[in-house]
Amino acid sequence: MTQEFGEIKLVDIREIWEDEAKEFTPWLAENIGRLGEALGLELELRSTEAPVGGFALDILAHDLNRDRPVVIENQLSATNHDHLGKLLTYASGYDAGIVIWIAPEFRDEHRQALDWLNQHTDNNTDFFGVIVELLKIDDSRPAFRFTHVAAPNEWRKDRVGPAGGQPSARAEAYRTFFQELVDELREQHRFTGARLAQPHNWYSFASGFAGITYGAAFVQNDRVRAEVYIDVGEECRNKEIFDSLAKASAELEVQFGEKLVWERLDEKRASRAGVYRLGNIEMSVMGQ
C-alpha cells in the first residue's frame, strides 16, 4: 500500500503575530523554556521591556547554569543594523553573559557579525542568532521551531577555565558528574533541555516559576544537597514563600517520600529546602 504524506508548509509569522512588542515578545516570554531547550540552556524569565537608559530591552532572562544575565532582542522581519546596534547596547547595559537575537531571517553579514563576536569575546560572553519559523502540515495548526544559525564554539568557550586556561582536575570532575546528570534528566526523564554542564560544584534547573529553582550541589563536610532554592529578588517575599511551604511541610514530605531539611537562612536573602546525602566529587567521579 502506498503511504500518503502531508506537505510541510512555511507560514509567514506575521499571520500569527502582527505586532512585535504587543504579541510576539509576550509569547516568547511565555515560551522562554522552549527557547532554552533549543539552545541547550536553562533560561528563566526576569522581565519584558526591561529599561536600558531611555530604551527598552525586549526580554531580560537569566542563565541558571552559569548564573549570568541573558538579553534577548527579537524582531518579526529580517535582521538589520538597527537591531544589531540595540543588541549590543542592551548587552552592555546589563553586562550580559548570553546575548540572543531572534528573527525569521538572518542576513549573512549579521550572522557573520555574531560569529566574529563569539570568536573575539572572552569565555564569559556567548552570542546566539536564532531563526524562528512557523510550520504546518497541510491544513494543520501551525507549530513553531527555533533553529540557531550562530552560536559560540562550545569547545573553545566551554572547555576552558575562567582565565582562559584549562580547568583544574576538580573542576573537570564537577563538569563530568553534572554532564551525566544533565544528560540523564534530559534523555530519560525529559526534565530539562540543558545540554552542557559547567565546571562548577552546583547546577540549577528551572522550575517554571521565576525565582524558584531546583538544584544539586556539592557542599562542605562531604555532603551533597538536592534543593528547592527560593530567591525571587526580595527578601521579604522569599521568606513569605518559604514560610508558606514550611507550614505544609508534613503534606509535602509525604508526597516527596522522606523528611526535608528546611533552611530559612535568615542571615541571607534567599531560602531553601532540600535533602542531604554523604558524598564528595572524589567519591562520585574520581573513584577514590
Summary of the structure (lengths in Angstrom):
residues: 288
radius of gyration: 21.2
end to end distance: 60.2
largest distance: 71.0
contacts: 838
relative contact order: 0.10
helix: 34%
strand: 32%
